Amino acid sequence: MSGQHKPPHARNRAVGAVLRAIRLSQTTLTLEQVAEQTQMSLSTLSRIENGRRHISREDMATLLTVYKVPLRQRRELYEDAHTDNRACWWQRTLPEVLPDSLLVAGYGTDARVVTDWSIAVVPELLLTYRYARGWWRASGATDDEIERRWNACQEKQRGLSQVEYTAYIHELALRTPFGGVAALRDQLAHLIAAPERGLGIRMVRAGVPVGALGSAWTLIQFRRDPPVVHSELLRSSIVLHHPETSSYRAMLKEVERAACSAAATRERLRQIAETLSERGQQRAGEFR
């Protein structure tokens, strides 16, 4: 294969993630079946999906044809995968493939440290179903998209035990009742219990000036490879590679300084939950 003698690049992890997500969500093919149809070895296909091998233009075209990706989207993916801008990769949304599933497919298996910074919503790795459904519904997702997104979310959450995880969450996200007040209370209870599962939760109080308020992102650090930053958009996502990640790592230090301690965060979460409970009781009394 023409890609055999080219070393893998950080971009290959994102390309492999897309190809695996397409195979799993748009086909019923196993890697063994793909190997049979393409005459590529099983080890080659596995390394491509894991981002451990450079994929040539010819092999990319072959796989997208086997997966029956529509011609227009095939061209877009083909162009994106071989653009010269290697510090950034825009993951387009394909039919039946949600942006977050691409992250699951490519980054979960080799991650060592995962750090979330979230402003307006609770990070997906910490979501509960009712809150998540409310958020995605408000974003315009259909019932089918919500269920597929929840399945992908659960897959990511199952991998949390394998990484060192910390979420920095702005107070706005902890007060916005996606799915209703009861759903937010359940979500807060889930966050309060998160440290018992070995997860770090730190809150940034409303009104605290911090430069990271411009956008939410996830910093993923690997055992062997350079880190990447994943930022999800409405219907697509962006993956940044070195050297673009350096500014985010610097911003993380500012977020760490601005955030409450883990103990203070837990206490604040309890206070917010109690306030929500009191409001619920007051409203219930109004209708008696």
LINKA-V231923 format. One record per backbone hydrogen bond with DSSP energy under -0.5 kcal/mol. NH is the residue of the N-H (numbers start at 1). CO is the residue of the C=O. Records with the same first field share a line. If there is no record, write none. Layout:
# LINKA-V231923
NH=CO  CO
This chain:
# LINKA-V231923
4=1
6=3
12=9
13=9  10
14=10  11
15=11
16=12
17=13
18=14
19=15
20=16
21=17
22=18
23=19
24=20
25=21
26=22
27=23
34=30
35=31
36=32
37=33
38=34
39=35
40=35
45=41
46=42
47=43
48=44
49=45
50=46
51=48
52=47
53=47
54=6
56=54
60=56
61=57
62=58
63=59
64=60
65=61
66=62
67=63
68=65
69=64
74=70
75=71
76=72
77=73
78=74
79=75
80=76
81=77
82=78  79
83=80
86=84
88=85
89=239
91=89  237
92=90
94=97
97=94
98=96
101=98
102=98  99
103=99
104=100
105=101
106=102
107=103
108=103  104
111=107
112=221
113=221
114=164
115=219
116=166
117=217
118=168
126=123
127=124
132=128
133=129
134=130
135=131
136=132
137=133
138=134
139=135
140=137
141=136
146=142
147=143
148=144
149=145
150=146
151=147
152=148
153=149
154=150
155=151
156=152
157=153
158=154
159=155  156
160=157
161=158
162=159
163=160
164=112
165=163
166=114
167=200
168=116
169=167  202
170=118
171=204
173=119  170
174=170  171
175=172
176=172
177=175
178=176
180=177
184=180
185=181
186=182
187=183
188=184
189=185
190=186
191=187
192=188
193=189
194=191
196=193
197=193  194
198=195
199=194
200=165
202=167
204=169
205=203
208=205
209=207
213=210
214=211
215=212
217=117
218=230
219=115
220=218  228
221=113  219
222=225
223=110
228=220
229=240
230=218
231=238
233=236
237=91
238=231
239=89
240=229  238
241=87
244=241
246=243
247=244
249=245
250=246
251=247
252=248
253=249
254=250
255=251
256=252
257=253
258=254
259=255
260=203
265=261
266=262
267=263
268=264
269=265
270=266
271=267
272=268
273=269
274=270
275=271
276=272
277=273
278=274
279=275
280=276
281=277
282=278
283=279
284=280
285=281
286=282
287=283  284
288=285
